[in-house]
């Protein structure tokens, strides 16, 4: 009888601590590795950074195109830009131009 009381006095709190530790371990594991955990947050931050870099490149490209379009829309059209576009569209070169074939 005395042994059972001592065993019960020792084993019941030990079992409660074990169950509590298992529950805490479960939640800590999912807080770190879960779909909304720390690793997922880190992966999303990397993805956001990459998308922001791509967005900045696209904005720069858009600014360049808007600048070139503005040169074509103004009252005084840029002759160099028109000549460049005409050469590209018609596939012609000026006799003083140096042509470098790159193999593309």
N, CA, C and O atoms as CSV, one atom per row, in Angstrom:
chain,resi,resn,atom,element,x,y,z
A,1,UNK,N,N,0.811,-1.170,0.000
A,1,UNK,CA,C,0.000,0.000,0.000
A,1,UNK,C,C,0.872,1.257,0.000
A,1,UNK,O,O,0.623,2.193,-0.759
A,2,UNK,N,N,1.884,1.269,0.849
A,2,UNK,CA,C,2.773,2.423,0.931
A,2,UNK,C,C,3.542,2.584,-0.383
A,2,UNK,O,O,3.774,3.703,-0.840
A,3,UNK,N,N,3.923,1.491,-0.966
A,3,UNK,CA,C,4.670,1.536,-2.228
A,3,UNK,C,C,3.787,2.111,-3.333
A,3,UNK,O,O,4.250,2.893,-4.163
A,4,UNK,N,N,2.528,1.722,-3.337
A,4,UNK,CA,C,1.608,2.250,-4.350
A,4,UNK,C,C,1.410,3.755,-4.190
A,4,UNK,O,O,1.366,4.477,-5.185
A,5,UNK,N,N,1.291,4.237,-2.955
A,5,UNK,CA,C,1.133,5.676,-2.729
A,5,UNK,C,C,2.369,6.431,-3.189
A,5,UNK,O,O,2.261,7.462,-3.853
A,6,UNK,N,N,3.529,5.926,-2.842
A,6,UNK,CA,C,4.774,6.593,-3.263
A,6,UNK,C,C,4.928,6.544,-4.785
A,6,UNK,O,O,5.349,7.520,-5.406
A,7,UNK,N,N,4.586,5.414,-5.369
A,7,UNK,CA,C,4.677,5.286,-6.822
A,7,UNK,C,C,3.692,6.232,-7.498
A,7,UNK,O,O,4.019,6.889,-8.486
A,8,UNK,N,N,2.472,6.290,-6.946
A,8,UNK,CA,C,1.454,7.164,-7.505
A,8,UNK,C,C,1.863,8.633,-7.328
A,8,UNK,O,O,1.670,9.445,-8.233
A,9,UNK,N,N,2.425,8.971,-6.166
A,9,UNK,CA,C,2.881,10.326,-5.887
A,9,UNK,C,C,4.022,10.724,-6.831
A,9,UNK,O,O,4.198,11.907,-7.123
A,10,UNK,N,N,4.771,9.777,-7.293
A,10,UNK,CA,C,5.896,10.037,-8.188
A,10,UNK,C,C,5.472,9.945,-9.662
A,10,UNK,O,O,5.891,10.769,-10.476
A,11,UNK,N,N,4.655,8.962,-10.004
A,11,UNK,CA,C,4.318,8.711,-11.407
A,11,UNK,C,C,3.251,9.652,-11.966
A,11,UNK,O,O,3.314,9.991,-13.148
A,12,UNK,N,N,2.283,10.082,-11.172
A,12,UNK,CA,C,1.230,10.977,-11.673
A,12,UNK,C,C,1.817,12.324,-12.105
A,12,UNK,O,O,1.544,12.759,-13.224
A,13,UNK,N,N,2.613,13.006,-11.266
A,13,UNK,CA,C,3.215,14.264,-11.756
A,13,UNK,C,C,4.170,14.025,-12.934
A,13,UNK,O,O,4.253,14.850,-13.843
A,14,UNK,N,N,4.879,12.908,-12.915
A,14,UNK,CA,C,5.784,12.595,-14.016
A,14,UNK,C,C,5.002,12.424,-15.319
A,14,UNK,O,O,5.436,12.899,-16.369
A,15,UNK,N,N,3.856,11.750,-15.255
A,15,UNK,CA,C,3.011,11.580,-16.439
A,15,UNK,C,C,2.458,12.928,-16.900
A,15,UNK,O,O,2.413,13.184,-18.103
A,16,UNK,N,N,2.038,13.792,-15.980
A,16,UNK,CA,C,1.533,15.114,-16.349
A,16,UNK,C,C,2.621,15.959,-17.005
A,16,UNK,O,O,2.378,16.632,-18.007
A,17,UNK,N,N,3.819,15.917,-16.429
A,17,UNK,CA,C,4.934,16.651,-17.027
A,17,UNK,C,C,5.274,16.091,-18.406
A,17,UNK,O,O,5.596,16.846,-19.322
A,18,UNK,N,N,5.203,14.781,-18.551
A,18,UNK,CA,C,5.481,14.162,-19.847
A,18,UNK,C,C,4.469,14.562,-20.909
A,18,UNK,O,O,4.841,14.881,-22.038
A,19,UNK,N,N,3.184,14.545,-20.547
A,19,UNK,CA,C,2.122,14.948,-21.479
A,19,UNK,C,C,2.260,16.431,-21.820
A,19,UNK,O,O,2.111,16.819,-22.978
A,20,UNK,N,N,2.545,17.256,-20.816
A,20,UNK,CA,C,2.734,18.697,-21.056
A,20,UNK,C,C,3.922,18.947,-21.967
A,20,UNK,O,O,3.846,19.773,-22.877
A,21,UNK,N,N,5.013,18.245,-21.732
A,21,UNK,CA,C,6.201,18.407,-22.575
A,21,UNK,C,C,5.912,17.962,-24.002
A,21,UNK,O,O,6.374,18.598,-24.949
A,22,UNK,N,N,5.164,16.892,-24.171
A,22,UNK,CA,C,4.804,16.428,-25.511
A,22,UNK,C,C,3.933,17.459,-26.226
A,22,UNK,O,O,4.135,17.721,-27.411
A,23,UNK,N,N,2.961,18.048,-25.515
A,23,UNK,CA,C,2.093,19.064,-26.126
A,23,UNK,C,C,2.898,20.301,-26.522
A,23,UNK,O,O,2.717,20.844,-27.612
A,24,UNK,N,N,3.780,20.739,-25.636
A,24,UNK,CA,C,4.620,21.901,-25.951
A,24,UNK,C,C,5.538,21.586,-27.124
A,24,UNK,O,O,5.717,22.422,-28.009
A,25,UNK,N,N,6.112,20.407,-27.141
A,25,UNK,CA,C,6.973,19.999,-28.252
A,25,UNK,C,C,6.232,19.967,-29.575
A,25,UNK,O,O,6.775,20.361,-30.607
A,26,UNK,N,N,4.986,19.495,-29.546
A,26,UNK,CA,C,4.160,19.460,-30.753
A,26,UNK,C,C,3.953,20.871,-31.301
A,26,UNK,O,O,4.144,21.118,-32.492
A,27,UNK,N,N,3.563,21.786,-30.426
A,27,UNK,CA,C,3.295,23.155,-30.874
A,27,UNK,C,C,4.571,23.868,-31.309
A,27,UNK,O,O,4.541,24.638,-32.269
A,28,UNK,N,N,5.673,23.634,-30.636
A,28,UNK,CA,C,6.942,24.253,-31.036
A,28,UNK,C,C,7.383,23.727,-32.399
A,28,UNK,O,O,7.851,24.488,-33.246
A,29,UNK,N,N,7.231,22.426,-32.599
A,29,UNK,CA,C,7.597,21.837,-33.891
A,29,UNK,C,C,6.787,22.466,-35.026
A,29,UNK,O,O,7.349,22.835,-36.057
A,30,UNK,N,N,5.483,22.588,-34.843
A,30,UNK,CA,C,4.642,23.160,-35.892
A,30,UNK,C,C,4.817,24.665,-36.029
A,30,UNK,O,O,4.585,25.216,-37.105
A,31,UNK,N,N,5.217,25.331,-34.968
A,31,UNK,CA,C,5.507,26.760,-35.077
A,31,UNK,C,C,6.763,26.998,-35.908
A,31,UNK,O,O,6.911,28.051,-36.528
A,32,UNK,N,N,7.647,26.044,-35.920
A,32,UNK,CA,C,8.878,26.191,-36.688
A,32,UNK,C,C,8.744,25.624,-38.092
A,32,UNK,O,O,9.165,26.268,-39.053
A,33,UNK,N,N,8.172,24.440,-38.236
A,33,UNK,CA,C,8.129,23.751,-39.525
A,33,UNK,C,C,6.773,23.787,-40.210
A,33,UNK,O,O,6.668,23.308,-41.339
A,34,UNK,N,N,5.756,24.316,-39.606
A,34,UNK,CA,C,4.409,24.276,-40.165
A,34,UNK,C,C,4.247,25.171,-41.379
A,34,UNK,O,O,5.170,25.882,-41.778
A,35,UNK,N,N,3.052,25.123,-41.961
A,35,UNK,CA,C,2.780,25.914,-43.166
A,35,UNK,C,C,2.796,27.417,-42.886
A,35,UNK,O,O,2.948,28.212,-43.813
A,36,UNK,N,N,2.644,27.810,-41.645
A,36,UNK,CA,C,2.731,29.224,-41.270
A,36,UNK,C,C,3.839,29.452,-40.251
A,36,UNK,O,O,3.799,30.408,-39.476
A,37,UNK,N,N,4.806,28.581,-40.261
A,37,UNK,CA,C,5.890,28.641,-39.282
A,37,UNK,C,C,7.016,29.560,-39.707
A,37,UNK,O,O,6.900,30.303,-40.682
A,38,UNK,N,N,8.098,29.497,-38.966
A,38,UNK,CA,C,9.242,30.373,-39.202
A,38,UNK,C,C,9.920,30.094,-40.540
A,38,UNK,O,O,10.321,31.028,-41.233
A,39,UNK,N,N,10.054,28.828,-40.909
A,39,UNK,CA,C,10.688,28.503,-42.186
A,39,UNK,C,C,9.834,28.974,-43.354
A,39,UNK,O,O,10.369,29.453,-44.354
A,40,UNK,N,N,8.522,28.845,-43.245
A,40,UNK,CA,C,7.632,29.322,-44.300
A,40,UNK,C,C,7.713,30.838,-44.404
A,40,UNK,O,O,7.685,31.392,-45.504
A,41,UNK,N,N,7.812,31.503,-43.271
A,41,UNK,CA,C,7.929,32.965,-43.269
A,41,UNK,C,C,9.230,33.400,-43.940
A,41,UNK,O,O,9.250,34.364,-44.704
A,42,UNK,N,N,10.304,32.689,-43.652
A,42,UNK,CA,C,11.592,33.001,-44.262
A,42,UNK,C,C,11.534,32.789,-45.779
A,42,UNK,O,O,12.056,33.605,-46.538
A,43,UNK,N,N,10.905,31.704,-46.217
A,43,UNK,CA,C,10.776,31.430,-47.649
A,43,UNK,C,C,9.929,32.504,-48.334
A,43,UNK,O,O,10.226,32.912,-49.457
A,44,UNK,N,N,8.881,32.955,-47.656
A,44,UNK,CA,C,8.055,34.018,-48.236
A,44,UNK,C,C,8.818,35.334,-48.331
A,44,UNK,O,O,8.644,36.084,-49.292
A,45,UNK,N,N,9.654,35.615,-47.349
A,45,UNK,CA,C,10.458,36.843,-47.413
A,45,UNK,C,C,11.429,36.804,-48.590
A,45,UNK,O,O,11.625,37.813,-49.267
A,46,UNK,N,N,12.034,35.648,-48.835
A,46,UNK,CA,C,12.938,35.505,-49.978
A,46,UNK,C,C,12.167,35.698,-51.274
A,46,UNK,O,O,12.643,36.363,-52.193
A,47,UNK,N,N,10.981,35.118,-51.345
A,47,UNK,CA,C,10.157,35.239,-52.545
A,47,UNK,C,C,9.737,36.693,-52.768
A,47,UNK,O,O,9.739,37.169,-53.903
A,48,UNK,N,N,9.381,37.393,-51.706
A,48,UNK,CA,C,9.009,38.811,-51.816
A,48,UNK,C,C,10.204,39.628,-52.305
A,48,UNK,O,O,10.049,40.509,-53.151
A,49,UNK,N,N,11.396,39.340,-51.776
A,49,UNK,CA,C,12.594,40.066,-52.208
A,49,UNK,C,C,12.852,39.852,-53.699
A,49,UNK,O,O,13.158,40.801,-54.422
A,50,UNK,N,N,12.729,38.595,-54.161
A,50,UNK,CA,C,12.946,38.309,-55.576
A,50,UNK,C,C,11.905,39.014,-56.448
A,50,UNK,O,O,12.237,39.564,-57.498
A,51,UNK,N,N,10.668,38.994,-56.014
A,51,UNK,CA,C,9.606,39.660,-56.787
A,51,UNK,C,C,9.831,41.175,-56.821
A,51,UNK,O,O,9.578,41.813,-57.843
A,52,UNK,N,N,10.305,41.754,-55.715
A,52,UNK,CA,C,10.588,43.193,-55.706
A,52,UNK,C,C,11.725,43.537,-56.653
A,52,UNK,O,O,11.693,44.580,-57.305
A,53,UNK,N,N,12.737,42.667,-56.736
A,53,UNK,CA,C,13.829,42.894,-57.680
A,53,UNK,C,C,13.307,42.857,-59.113
A,53,UNK,O,O,13.660,43.700,-59.937
A,54,UNK,N,N,12.467,41.873,-59.396
A,54,UNK,CA,C,11.888,41.760,-60.734
A,54,UNK,C,C,11.010,42.969,-61.044
A,54,UNK,O,O,11.033,43.485,-62.161
A,55,UNK,N,N,10.239,43.421,-60.058
A,55,UNK,CA,C,9.386,44.586,-60.234
A,55,UNK,C,C,10.214,45.830,-60.533
A,55,UNK,O,O,9.846,46.633,-61.390
A,56,UNK,N,N,11.322,45.990,-59.834
A,56,UNK,CA,C,12.186,47.156,-60.068
A,56,UNK,C,C,12.771,47.123,-61.479
A,56,UNK,O,O,12.858,48.160,-62.135
A,57,UNK,N,N,13.170,45.946,-61.948
A,57,UNK,CA,C,13.678,45.821,-63.318
A,57,UNK,C,C,12.597,46.171,-64.336
A,57,UNK,O,O,12.866,46.860,-65.320
A,58,UNK,N,N,11.382,45.700,-64.102
A,58,UNK,CA,C,10.282,46.005,-65.020
A,58,UNK,C,C,9.932,47.491,-64.991
A,58,UNK,O,O,9.600,48.069,-66.026
A,59,UNK,N,N,10.005,48.107,-63.822
A,59,UNK,CA,C,9.750,49.551,-63.748
A,59,UNK,C,C,10.809,50.332,-64.511
A,59,UNK,O,O,10.498,51.310,-65.192
A,60,UNK,N,N,12.059,49.899,-64.396
A,60,UNK,CA,C,13.135,50.564,-65.137
A,60,UNK,C,C,12.924,50.416,-66.640
A,60,UNK,O,O,13.107,51.373,-67.392
A,61,UNK,N,N,12.542,49.222,-67.075
A,61,UNK,CA,C,12.281,48.993,-68.490
A,61,UNK,C,C,11.109,49.858,-68.964
A,61,UNK,O,O,11.139,50.409,-70.064
A,62,UNK,N,N,10.084,49.969,-68.126
A,62,UNK,CA,C,8.932,50.788,-68.492
A,62,UNK,C,C,9.318,52.266,-68.608
A,62,UNK,O,O,8.878,52.956,-69.528
A,63,UNK,N,N,10.143,52.748,-67.669
A,63,UNK,CA,C,10.593,54.142,-67.750
A,63,UNK,C,C,11.365,54.391,-69.044
A,63,UNK,O,O,11.222,55.440,-69.673
A,64,UNK,N,N,12.186,53.413,-69.432
A,64,UNK,CA,C,12.956,53.553,-70.671
A,64,UNK,C,C,12.027,53.597,-71.886
A,64,UNK,O,O,12.220,54.409,-72.790
A,65,UNK,N,N,11.022,52.724,-71.904
A,65,UNK,CA,C,10.074,52.736,-73.028
A,65,UNK,C,C,9.253,54.022,-73.037
A,65,UNK,O,O,9.000,54.577,-74.107
A,66,UNK,N,N,8.835,54.503,-71.879
A,66,UNK,CA,C,8.083,55.751,-71.827
A,66,UNK,C,C,8.923,56.918,-72.310
A,66,UNK,O,O,8.412,57.821,-72.974
A,67,UNK,N,N,10.209,56.908,-71.983
A,67,UNK,CA,C,11.091,57.979,-72.466
A,67,UNK,C,C,11.208,57.939,-73.980
A,67,UNK,O,O,11.154,58.977,-74.640
A,68,UNK,N,N,11.369,56.732,-74.536
A,68,UNK,CA,C,11.498,56.605,-75.994
A,68,UNK,C,C,10.196,56.985,-76.695
A,68,UNK,O,O,10.226,57.594,-77.764
A,69,UNK,N,N,9.062,56.634,-76.107
A,69,UNK,CA,C,7.762,56.990,-76.706
A,69,UNK,C,C,7.555,58.489,-76.642
A,69,UNK,O,O,7.014,59.083,-77.574
A,70,UNK,N,N,7.981,59.105,-75.550
A,70,UNK,CA,C,7.856,60.562,-75.424
A,70,UNK,C,C,8.681,61.260,-76.496
A,70,UNK,O,O,8.283,62.315,-76.989
A,71,UNK,N,N,9.823,60.689,-76.864
A,71,UNK,CA,C,10.619,61.290,-77.932
A,71,UNK,C,C,9.894,61.212,-79.270
A,71,UNK,O,O,10.057,62.093,-80.114
A,72,UNK,N,N,9.106,60.183,-79.469
A,72,UNK,CA,C,8.359,60.060,-80.715
A,72,UNK,C,C,7.101,60.928,-80.719
A,72,UNK,O,O,6.647,61.321,-81.794
A,73,UNK,N,N,6.526,61.238,-79.571
A,73,UNK,CA,C,5.278,61.989,-79.490
A,73,UNK,C,C,5.483,63.504,-79.449
A,73,UNK,O,O,4.537,64.253,-79.691
A,74,UNK,N,N,6.643,63.948,-79.162
A,74,UNK,CA,C,6.838,65.391,-78.980
A,74,UNK,C,C,6.708,66.124,-80.315
A,74,UNK,O,O,6.676,65.512,-81.383
A,75,UNK,N,N,6.635,67.456,-80.221
A,75,UNK,CA,C,6.505,68.277,-81.433
A,75,UNK,C,C,7.739,68.156,-82.314
A,75,UNK,O,O,7.631,68.174,-83.540
A,76,UNK,N,N,8.887,68.035,-81.710
A,76,UNK,CA,C,10.127,67.875,-82.465
A,76,UNK,C,C,10.593,66.435,-82.271
A,76,UNK,O,O,11.144,66.088,-81.227
A,77,UNK,N,N,10.369,65.612,-83.274
A,77,UNK,CA,C,10.666,64.190,-83.188
A,77,UNK,C,C,12.180,63.980,-83.280
A,77,UNK,O,O,12.860,64.631,-84.074
A,78,UNK,N,N,12.685,63.080,-82.475
A,78,UNK,CA,C,14.107,62.764,-82.465
A,78,UNK,C,C,14.455,61.966,-83.730
A,78,UNK,O,O,13.995,60.838,-83.904
A,79,UNK,N,N,15.249,62.545,-84.585
A,79,UNK,CA,C,15.586,61.905,-85.872
A,79,UNK,C,C,16.400,60.627,-85.685
A,79,UNK,O,O,16.226,59.662,-86.430
A,80,UNK,N,N,17.277,60.621,-84.705
A,80,UNK,CA,C,18.084,59.426,-84.482
A,80,UNK,C,C,17.217,58.225,-84.115
A,80,UNK,O,O,17.469,57.107,-84.564
A,81,UNK,N,N,16.209,58.462,-83.307
A,81,UNK,CA,C,15.332,57.373,-82.902
A,81,UNK,C,C,14.517,56.855,-84.087
A,81,UNK,O,O,14.344,55.645,-84.240
A,82,UNK,N,N,14.021,57.757,-84.918
A,82,UNK,CA,C,13.261,57.329,-86.095
A,82,UNK,C,C,14.164,56.576,-87.063
A,82,UNK,O,O,13.761,55.562,-87.634
A,83,UNK,N,N,15.371,57.067,-87.246
A,83,UNK,CA,C,16.304,56.387,-88.145
A,83,UNK,C,C,16.643,54.989,-87.617
A,83,UNK,O,O,16.719,54.032,-88.388
A,84,UNK,N,N,16.842,54.881,-86.330
A,84,UNK,CA,C,17.138,53.572,-85.730
A,84,UNK,C,C,15.985,52.608,-85.943
A,84,UNK,O,O,16.206,51.461,-86.335
A,85,UNK,N,N,14.762,53.049,-85.693
A,85,UNK,CA,C,13.589,52.174,-85.879
A,85,UNK,C,C,13.420,51.798,-87.355
A,85,UNK,O,O,13.095,50.653,-87.668
A,86,UNK,N,N,13.634,52.743,-88.247
A,86,UNK,CA,C,13.486,52.444,-89.674
A,86,UNK,C,C,14.511,51.407,-90.121
A,86,UNK,O,O,14.189,50.518,-90.909
A,87,UNK,N,N,15.710,51.510,-89.636
A,87,UNK,CA,C,16.739,50.531,-89.999
A,87,UNK,C,C,16.397,49.142,-89.473
A,87,UNK,O,O,16.601,48.137,-90.154
A,88,UNK,N,N,15.874,49.102,-88.251
A,88,UNK,CA,C,15.510,47.802,-87.682
A,88,UNK,C,C,14.349,47.187,-88.459
A,88,UNK,O,O,14.369,45.998,-88.779
A,89,UNK,N,N,13.340,48.002,-88.760
A,89,UNK,CA,C,12.154,47.484,-89.453
A,89,UNK,C,C,12.486,47.093,-90.892
A,89,UNK,O,O,12.059,46.038,-91.361
A,90,UNK,N,N,13.231,47.924,-91.583
A,90,UNK,CA,C,13.529,47.659,-92.990
A,90,UNK,C,C,14.719,46.742,-93.185
A,90,UNK,O,O,14.904,46.200,-94.275
A,91,UNK,N,N,15.517,46.557,-92.174
A,91,UNK,CA,C,16.686,45.694,-92.293
A,91,UNK,C,C,17.788,46.314,-93.138
A,91,UNK,O,O,18.528,45.596,-93.810
A,92,UNK,N,N,17.907,47.615,-93.114
A,92,UNK,CA,C,18.908,48.323,-93.919
A,92,UNK,C,C,19.971,48.934,-93.013
A,92,UNK,O,O,19.751,49.153,-91.822
A,93,UNK,N,N,21.123,49.203,-93.609
A,93,UNK,CA,C,22.199,49.881,-92.898
A,93,UNK,C,C,22.706,51.039,-93.743
A,93,UNK,O,O,22.616,51.029,-94.970
A,94,UNK,N,N,23.231,52.019,-93.062
A,94,UNK,CA,C,23.833,53.168,-93.751
A,94,UNK,C,C,25.205,52.767,-94.261
A,94,UNK,O,O,25.848,51.887,-93.689
A,95,UNK,N,N,25.659,53.409,-95.339
A,95,UNK,CA,C,26.945,53.002,-95.931
A,95,UNK,C,C,28.125,53.284,-95.013
A,95,UNK,O,O,29.181,52.670,-95.172
A,96,UNK,N,N,27.976,54.189,-94.064
A,96,UNK,CA,C,29.067,54.504,-93.129
A,96,UNK,C,C,28.986,53.694,-91.820
A,96,UNK,O,O,29.827,53.860,-90.937
A,97,UNK,N,N,27.990,52.835,-91.702
A,97,UNK,CA,C,27.822,52.050,-90.486
A,97,UNK,C,C,28.768,50.847,-90.484
A,97,UNK,O,O,29.082,50.275,-91.528
A,98,UNK,N,N,29.199,50.494,-89.308
A,98,UNK,CA,C,30.017,49.297,-89.108
A,98,UNK,C,C,29.098,48.208,-88.587
A,98,UNK,O,O,28.473,48.379,-87.541
A,99,UNK,N,N,29.004,47.082,-89.302
A,99,UNK,CA,C,28.109,45.998,-88.925
A,99,UNK,C,C,28.933,44.892,-88.280
A,99,UNK,O,O,29.909,44.410,-88.854
A,100,UNK,N,N,28.527,44.503,-87.089
A,100,UNK,CA,C,29.192,43.420,-86.369
A,100,UNK,C,C,28.180,42.286,-86.236
A,100,UNK,O,O,27.136,42.457,-85.605
A,101,UNK,N,N,28.477,41.149,-86.815
A,101,UNK,CA,C,27.572,40.004,-86.755
A,101,UNK,C,C,27.922,39.203,-85.523
A,101,UNK,O,O,29.064,38.778,-85.349
A,102,UNK,N,N,26.928,38.997,-84.662
A,102,UNK,CA,C,27.169,38.305,-83.398
A,102,UNK,C,C,26.739,36.857,-83.437
A,102,UNK,O,O,27.037,36.114,-82.502
A,103,UNK,N,N,26.046,36.421,-84.487
A,103,UNK,CA,C,25.646,35.031,-84.598
A,103,UNK,C,C,24.351,34.702,-83.898
A,103,UNK,O,O,24.074,33.528,-83.648
A,104,UNK,N,N,23.550,35.693,-83.573
A,104,UNK,CA,C,22.274,35.440,-82.888
A,104,UNK,C,C,21.199,35.093,-83.860
A,104,UNK,O,O,20.060,34.849,-83.460
